[in-house]
Amino acid sequence: MDNDGKNTVHELKSKFEQLMELHEASKSENVRLNNENKQLKKELKQKEEELAGCREKMSNMELAKGIASAESNHDAKIKINRIVREIDKCIALLNK
């Protein structure tokens, strides 16, 4: 084999090795990003559940406040009716 052929083969081998290194690095980065994505999704789900709980607590506190004050008796009735409708929807979903 002449010198040009040896140089070409050596260059190809070198570039192939670089390409394999980049491939391995990309695979490692992909695994890391997938793990990070799973963790972030888990955290998001926890925050959404926490937010739903806070909203429910706030709604209950507003209802209790409405029931406690005689001046907003009408508002309390509206809120109770809303809660009863939500309960009815839940029962309907459970019956399906």
C-alpha positions, 0 to 999 in steps of 0.5 A: 500500500502506498503512503497516500492509502495508508494516510487515508486509512489512518485518517478514516480510522481516526475519524471513526474513533472520534465518531464512536466517542461522540456517539457514546457521549450522546448516549450518556447525555440521552440517558441523563436527560431521560432521567432528569425528565422523569424526575421533573415529571414526578416533581410536576405531578407532586406540585399539581397534587399539592395545588389541587389540595390547596385549592380544595382547602381554600374552597372549604375555607370559603364555604365555612366562612360563608356559612359562618357569616349570616350576611352571605347566606345566599353565597353559602347556598350557592357554594353548597349547591356547587359542591353537591353537583361536584359530588353528583358528578363523582358518583356518576363517574364511579357508576360508569 
